[in-house]
Every structure is written in C-alpha cells, then in structure tokens.
Amino acid sequence: MKVKHTGKEPLIRLSKRTDISIFQAIAVRAAAILIALLLCSLIVMAITGGNTGFFQVYADMFKGSFGSSRRIMMFLRDISALLCLGLALAPAFRMKFWNIGAEGQAIIGALAAVTVIKKMPFLPPAAMLAVMLCASVIAGAVWGIIPAIFKAKYNTNETLFTLMMNYVAMQLVRCCVILWERQPGSNDVGILPAGNFPKLFGVDYGINILVVAVLTVVAYIYLKYSKQGYEIAVVGESVNTAKYTGINVKKVIIRTMAISGAICGIAGFLLIAGTHHTINTGIVGGEGFTAIIVAWLAKLNPFYMLLTSFLVVFLNRGTAQIASACGLNSYASNIIIGVVLFFIIGCEFFIQYKLFLRHPRKKEGV
Amino acid sequence: MDAIAYFLQRTIAQALPLLFGSTGEILTEKSGNLNLGIPGIMVAGGVAGMISATVYEKTAANPIGIVSVCISFLFAILCAGLVSLIYCFLTVTLRANQNVTGLAITIFGTGFGNFFGGAIGKLMGINDISILMTVDTYKKTLPFAKNLGWFGTIFLEHGFLFYLSIIIAVLAAYILKHTRTGLNLRAVGENPATADAAGISVTKYKYLATCIGGSIAGLGGLYYVMDYSRGTWDTQSFGERGWLSIALVIFVIWNPDLAILGAALFGGLYIADVYVPGLSGAQKELFKMLPYVVTILVLILTSRTKKKKNQPPESLGIPYFREDR
C-alpha cells in the first residue's frame, strides 16, 4: 500500500464536541426532524400525484393522529405499546447487551397469555388476568434469559442469538394458531372469549395506557436511582471495571435480560388483554424492532422515549391516514418513518462532532 | 425418482434468494458491518427490478425481453446498492450505531418494496401489471435441459440467476480466502485499527464491501420477484427470507462457498414439510422452525469451541473511529 503525501489538509476535519449546550443539541435535532418532515411532505406529494398540497400533508397527518377523541385514544394505545417495548430494551441496551429479540419476547408473552385463556377457561376474570400476567412475564423472561446465559458463559453473540429467537417464537405461534384456529385453514383464532381488561377511560385498552405510564416512571427510577441500575451502567461502561469493583457480571447480565424479557412479556400480555384479544404472528407488528430504534434515539431515557415513540406513532398513523384517503396501501408510512429515522440517526453525529472546513486562504504546499 | 428430482429443483428455487442474501451479508460482515438492513435491501432491490421492468414493458413500443432483463437487473443492483450506501454513510461516515441503522434500513426498505410493489398498478394508472415477457426471459433455461433426465430437472431448469448465484458465491469465497483484497477486507473486519496502521483504507473497504454486498443481496430479491413469483409482488409471501439469509451467514460460519450447500439445506427445510408424509398443519410449522434452531446451535457451538477460524469477525457490529483509540 502506497501512502500518498499531498501535503494537503483534509477537506473536512472533525473534533469531538464537549461543550454543546442542551439547547444547541435540541436545536440540531429539531432541525433534523424539520428537514425530514419537509422531505416527507415532498414524498407524500409525489406518491399521491400532487393531489395533496404541501402543507395539506401535515394537516392530514394531524387529523389522522388527533382528528377525533377515538383517534387520540388509539394514538395513546399505539404509543403505550411501542413505549412498553422500548422500556423493556433500555436496561439491556444500557448494559450494551444488544437485545434484538423484543419482538419474539413480546410474542411469546402474548402466546403464554393466550395459552392460559385456552387451557384454564374456568378461572374467574380477575384470577384469569393475574395468571395470564404471570405466564406472560415468565415466558418473556425465559426468552430473554436463554441468550443471556450463553452470553454470560461463552460470550455468544447476543445480537444474532436474540434475532433468531424471534423467529423461533413466531413459528411457535404459527403452530399454536393452527391448533386453535376456528375453521381448519382459516389461520384465525377468533376473538378470545375471556381474559379481557375491564374498560378504563371508556376504552378496552385504558389499562394498557395506565400500566405503561406507571412502568415509565418505575423504569426511570430503576435505571437512575437503584443499585441494580447502577450495576447495569457499570457493566455497560466497562466489564473489567465491573469485575474489579466486585460486581458479578454474569449475574447482572442474566438478571437484566430476565427483566428485559419480562417487560416484553408484559407488553405481549397487554396486547392480548387490552388491544387485540386474539393472536397471530402479526400482533406485535414489527414494533419490537421499531422499539430498538425508539429506545436508542432516546438515549435509553424512559421520558425521552415518550417523545421518540410519539414521533414514530404520529408518522405512522398520520401517513396511514393519507395513504388510505388516496386508496394506497399503508406501507407508505414505513417509507416515511424510515426517512425520518435516517435523519435523526444522522443528526447525532453533528451533536457529537464539530466540523472544520479546510481554511480557504491557505494555499497548497505553503 | 421424478418426485425427488422435482423436490430438489424446488429446493434450489427456495435456496437462491437465501444464497444471494447471505453471500452479500457475508461480504458485508467481513468488513465488520453487521447490516441488519439486508431484509429491507432484498425487498427494495427486487421491487425496483420489478418496477423498472413494468415501466419498460408498458411504455416501450416494442419491448424486447433481453433489454427488459438488463434494465431490471441494473435497477435492482442500483437500488439495493443505494440503500446500502445510506447504511454505510450513516454507520461509517456519520458513525451511527449499526444495529439501529440496519433496522431503520429494513423498515424503510420493506416499506418501499411493499408500497410500490402493491401500488405500482395504481400509480401508473394501469390494471394489467403482468410482465410475463421479462419473466419468461428470466426463466429461460438452457435449451438441452429437458433432455438430460433428472440431472437436467434438478440443475438446469433454472434461469441464469441460478448460475450467477453460484458464480458469485464461489468468487466471493475465492476473493476472501485467496486474494490480497480479501485479506485486507478480513483484516478490516477483524481489527480495523491494525488494518488502518498497515495502510489499508478502512473506510473504503467498508463502503465497497457493504455496497457490493447489498447489491448482491438485492439480486436475491430480484430472483424472488422475477423467477419465483413470476413478476408479482405479494407482501406476505416474501416473508422471513431476509432474516433467514442472516441466519444462514451464521450457519455457514461466514463462508460463501459453504453457503451454497447451506442455502440448499435451508431451502429444503423450508419446503420439506410438504413432502414429509403424515405431518399435521401444526407440526409443519414446527418443522419450519428448524433453520433458526439449527442456527442458534451453530452459534453456541462456535462460541464454545473458541476456534479462531470459526468465529464471527472480531469487530462485527463495533464501529471504528480512528480518533477513539
């Protein structure tokens, strides 16, 4: 390999920022979101063939998200589903354990809840919900612990392991759906007869919203103020430091993944008892993956996650509304979400680093 | 005999998207980039090929099959490469987290593919979106394939993408194991700091490996759309092929040549439930779990044995910034 010496300064030079104020950081992010939204409007206009005006897009998105009290409640429901999974991931990610398996952990939690409904129909409603919750928590935790044990013991790559566990869970669900389907070949379990939440705030999923709201606060306190939360942070920063200070790293990895999986299990339980009342492979709908992005962009802070999941749900519901109004399929919202995410992911760079352009007056070789 | 030959032929048809996908992902991962956007890239590439073929076939005065194939092939590579470029720009230049970026790419790519794949007819204002001429050209087999009995049925009754996939996989294996470029690429994936010190341009290798890898994976989508599903796009049926490709990468412990056999095995498992007698519907679904379970077992075994040769690239998923050392 030859190294060329041109005597030139590089065109762009980087240095790490240490002095950025919180307002600057917010301004950069806001600018990124703004640019992304402008771009989205153009995309939507292009897709709908110019039938929607530039600013009309935003009005339609707003209407799709908050147009009626029912839509507002559904908006909250979607946020709570996404946020719950994000909260589940936060402890694992803080430990730098890449749990890509939230989708599977939630779906196996949902499956456990449905199994309880199917196998123990004699339980009274309150006991039914309690047993369902326990089953979901255990199932989710088991799904999280399996990769954690191998990570702790053999340092098995957890990203790939948890990713594969998703599809093991999905096949299990497919298998059970066939066992339970109403008519052979219909692939439809139908609305489950029991195990539904009582109404709260006038909707089935009122309890979902309440549970996730409480969970957000609990997660924040756990991560920030508890001893276990501190241990997680130390293991995440440096395994060697953790060992040196006497933290049992293996125990922390397994315990944290149990918690992470358990909360995913709760998310699955909420989806069954509050939202869908039925099971198929699509009930988590990829939110387990979206939650990874939501959690990461929020810097794993539960309250910031509220903002990021708000943004994602807003884009999702808003674009779906526009697409359905134009008779197009709702996958348009994934394009929009993708584009916005690219911008937010990219803008972090400008918060962390400062760019210096090559000094214009300096001549080459001087 | 005929039934077995037919089964093996269908196996290969199932295996091809996986082979393209995993060859591409192996190249990408060898540079240290864990691109979880591969499922999205495959879908985007396939649909881009389909759209370009549709546009050409519907607008050209005298559409010619071979031209349509070239156009769609080019657009598939280009689109998949461009989406990979977004991934690369975000992770290498803007130093974003690889997992997060990859998943965002998958959301974008599958959204792009499913949206345009489903809405192409409406957007173009035509009802008939069949592109059978292009499809027939893609599926054109060697003229003497029919005369060679079972051998012909299994290995020759495939379109040119079949041969291409094997050539690419063998070539990728050769480049990785026997050339200077491959050595440099592996060095970048194992220990970028050392590679950098040795004068290898880490950024260049990461960009090239990821974009070329993505383009190859895009061909998997193209094969699926053009050959397997005969020029139509169905949102559900592409299914988990993208993730299976990533599983396959682990299963063959990062060897593109082994991926040929691995893809055949995964492809066979994917449809074996149809051929095993006496399985109930539910058991069939459990059967389809096998590729994932086997992959997990391989992952555990490789991490247990600690054999240097069989490990994932050392810096897989870890970003490299020269200043951070």
Chai-1 contact restraints between the chains, C-beta under 6 A:
chainA,res_idxA,chainB,res_idxB,connection_type,confidence,min_distance_angstrom,max_distance_angstrom,comment,restraint_id
A,M1,B,G199,contact,1.0,0.0,6.0,A-B,restraint_1
A,V3,B,G199,contact,1.0,0.0,6.0,A-B,restraint_2
A,W98,B,N99,contact,1.0,0.0,6.0,A-B,restraint_3
A,F150,B,I300,contact,1.0,0.0,6.0,A-B,restraint_4
A,Y154,B,S303,contact,1.0,0.0,6.0,A-B,restraint_5
A,Y154,B,R304,contact,1.0,0.0,6.0,A-B,restraint_6
A,N155,B,S303,contact,1.0,0.0,6.0,A-B,restraint_7
A,T156,B,L299,contact,1.0,0.0,6.0,A-B,restraint_8
A,T156,B,I300,contact,1.0,0.0,6.0,A-B,restraint_9
A,T156,B,S303,contact,1.0,0.0,6.0,A-B,restraint_10
A,N157,B,P312,contact,1.0,0.0,6.0,A-B,restraint_11
A,L160,B,I250,contact,1.0,0.0,6.0,A-B,restraint_12
A,L160,B,L299,contact,1.0,0.0,6.0,A-B,restraint_13
A,F161,B,L299,contact,1.0,0.0,6.0,A-B,restraint_14
A,M164,B,A247,contact,1.0,0.0,6.0,A-B,restraint_15
A,M164,B,Y292,contact,1.0,0.0,6.0,A-B,restraint_16
A,M164,B,T295,contact,1.0,0.0,6.0,A-B,restraint_17
A,M164,B,I296,contact,1.0,0.0,6.0,A-B,restraint_18
A,Y167,B,Y292,contact,1.0,0.0,6.0,A-B,restraint_19
A,V168,B,M289,contact,1.0,0.0,6.0,A-B,restraint_20
A,V168,B,Y292,contact,1.0,0.0,6.0,A-B,restraint_21
A,Q171,B,E285,contact,1.0,0.0,6.0,A-B,restraint_22
A,Q171,B,K288,contact,1.0,0.0,6.0,A-B,restraint_23
A,Q171,B,M289,contact,1.0,0.0,6.0,A-B,restraint_24
A,R174,B,E285,contact,1.0,0.0,6.0,A-B,restraint_25
A,C175,B,A282,contact,1.0,0.0,6.0,A-B,restraint_26
A,C175,B,E285,contact,1.0,0.0,6.0,A-B,restraint_27
A,C175,B,L286,contact,1.0,0.0,6.0,A-B,restraint_28
A,I178,B,G281,contact,1.0,0.0,6.0,A-B,restraint_29
A,I178,B,A282,contact,1.0,0.0,6.0,A-B,restraint_30
A,L179,B,A282,contact,1.0,0.0,6.0,A-B,restraint_31
A,F289,B,L103,contact,1.0,0.0,6.0,A-B,restraint_32
A,I292,B,L103,contact,1.0,0.0,6.0,A-B,restraint_33
A,I293,B,V100,contact,1.0,0.0,6.0,A-B,restraint_34
A,I293,B,L103,contact,1.0,0.0,6.0,A-B,restraint_35
A,I293,B,A104,contact,1.0,0.0,6.0,A-B,restraint_36
A,W296,B,V100,contact,1.0,0.0,6.0,A-B,restraint_37
A,L328,B,A119,contact,1.0,0.0,6.0,A-B,restraint_38
A,N329,B,G118,contact,1.0,0.0,6.0,A-B,restraint_39
A,N329,B,A119,contact,1.0,0.0,6.0,A-B,restraint_40
A,Y331,B,G111,contact,1.0,0.0,6.0,A-B,restraint_41
A,Y331,B,N114,contact,1.0,0.0,6.0,A-B,restraint_42
A,Y331,B,F115,contact,1.0,0.0,6.0,A-B,restraint_43
A,A332,B,F115,contact,1.0,0.0,6.0,A-B,restraint_44
A,N334,B,I107,contact,1.0,0.0,6.0,A-B,restraint_45
A,N334,B,G111,contact,1.0,0.0,6.0,A-B,restraint_46
A,I335,B,G111,contact,1.0,0.0,6.0,A-B,restraint_47
A,I335,B,F112,contact,1.0,0.0,6.0,A-B,restraint_48
A,I335,B,F115,contact,1.0,0.0,6.0,A-B,restraint_49
A,I337,B,I107,contact,1.0,0.0,6.0,A-B,restraint_50
A,G338,B,A104,contact,1.0,0.0,6.0,A-B,restraint_51
A,G338,B,I107,contact,1.0,0.0,6.0,A-B,restraint_52
A,G338,B,F108,contact,1.0,0.0,6.0,A-B,restraint_53
A,G338,B,G111,contact,1.0,0.0,6.0,A-B,restraint_54
A,L341,B,A104,contact,1.0,0.0,6.0,A-B,restraint_55
A,I345,B,L90,contact,1.0,0.0,6.0,A-B,restraint_56
A,I345,B,A96,contact,1.0,0.0,6.0,A-B,restraint_57
A,I345,B,T101,contact,1.0,0.0,6.0,A-B,restraint_58
A,G346,B,L90,contact,1.0,0.0,6.0,A-B,restraint_59
A,G346,B,L94,contact,1.0,0.0,6.0,A-B,restraint_60
A,F349,B,L94,contact,1.0,0.0,6.0,A-B,restraint_61
A,F349,B,R95,contact,1.0,0.0,6.0,A-B,restraint_62
